[in-house]
């Protein structure tokens, strides 16, 4: 199994261009948020929970287990991000907007941005090589925040 640093270094090889990195700072969190939204739109039929537990809760738990295996400290940061995403989708759900439609709009626009960034970079997105890179992208961004804050991975 690769270490978190190996994953981050490998991901970084196709993310060196300043413009592509900037686009990723916007689009990777947007994609993560939109996917949580798609999953949040699927309530789980758990008696007594009245739809409060969604597929997003279960999938985020599994994603956190993945991150813990790579880096417990990074998993802690991603837990905070996951909680924020869930809270924001709960607020959006309260507006009466169709969650899946909001998520779809964000998802499409963010992926257009990602592909523009990779066109500028001149490199294919990393997930074409390994689907795990879809989870490494958010961790890669978090690693920069950790480095600035002096937090070890």
N, C-alpha and C positions, 0 to 999 in steps of 0.2 A: 504494500500500500504506500502511495506517495505521501510525503509529509506536506503540511500546509504550505511551507515555503516552496517546495517543488511545484505544487499546483499554482501558486501565485506567480512564480518566476515563469513558468510555462505560459500562463495566461498573458503575462506582461509582454511576451515576445511579439504578439500581434496587436499591441496597444502602446506604441511608442510615440506616435504622432500627437502633438499637443491638441490639435482640433479634435481628433478622435477621442482622446482622453476626456476632453471637456464634454463632448457629446455623451460619453459613457456616464459621466457624473450626473447627467440629467436623465438619460434613457434607461440605464440599468435599474435605478430605484423605481422609475415609472413602470417598467415591465414587472418587477417584483411586486409592486403595489397592485398592478392590474391583475396579475395571476391570483394574488390573495383575494381580490375582488370576485373573480370568476368562481373561486372555491367558496367564498363567503355566501354567494348566491344560492348555495346548495345546503339547506338546513338538514340536519340529521334527525331522523325520527326517534328521538330518545324521550321516553315517557317522562312527563313532568318538566321538561326543559323548554317547552314552547318554542322550539326553533333557535334557542340561544346558542346551541352548539352546532357548528357548521362543518362542512368538509374542510374549510380553511384551518380550523383549529386542529384537526387530526393531521393534515398534511404539514402544517407548520411544526407540530411536535416531531414528526418524522424527519423533517429537514433539520431541526435542532439536534436531533440525535446524530445525524450525519456531520454537522458542524462540530459537535462535542468530540467526535472521534478524531477530527482534524486539529482542533484547537479549542479547549474549553473557554479561554478568554474571548476568542472570536465568537463563539457560540453565545456568550453572554450579551455581546453587542447586538448580535442578530436576534436574540430574544427580545431586546428592547425594540428593535425595528419591527419585528413581528407583532408585538403588542400595539405599537403605534398604528400599524396597518389595520389591524382588527378594529381598533377604536375608531379610526377614520371611516372605515366601511360601515360601521354601526351608525355613525353620524350621517353618512350619505344615505343609508337605508331609511333613516328617519325623515328624509326629505320627500320620500315618495318616488324618487327617481328609480328607474329599473337598474339595479346594480350591474347586471350583465352588460347593459348598453353603455354605461359609464366606463366599465372595465374594458370593453371592446374598443371604445374610442381611444382610451389611453394606450392600450396595447398596440393598436395599429400605428398610431402616431410615433410611439417610442421605437417600434421596430423599423419604421421608415428612417428615423434618426440614426439608429444603429447601423443600418446598411449604408447610409450616406457616410457615416464615420469610417466604416471599413473600406468604402470606395476611396475615400481620401487617404486612408492608411495604406491602401494597396495590399491588404491582407484579408483573408477570409476570417469570419468570426470563429473563435476558438471552438465553439460547440459543434462545428462541422467535423472536428477531429474527435471530440469526446463530449457526450451530452452532459457529463458532470460539470463541464465548464459553465453551464447555465446556473449552477449553484456557486461556482467559484467567483463569477463576476461580482456579485454583491460583497462577498468576502474580500475580494481584491480592493474594492473601494474602502471597505471598513479597515483594511490593513493600513491604508494611508492615514486615516483618522487616528488609528492606534499609534502609528509611528510619530505623528505630531504631538500626541498626548503623552508619549513615553510609555505606552502600555505594551508589554511583551505579548507576542502571539502565543 
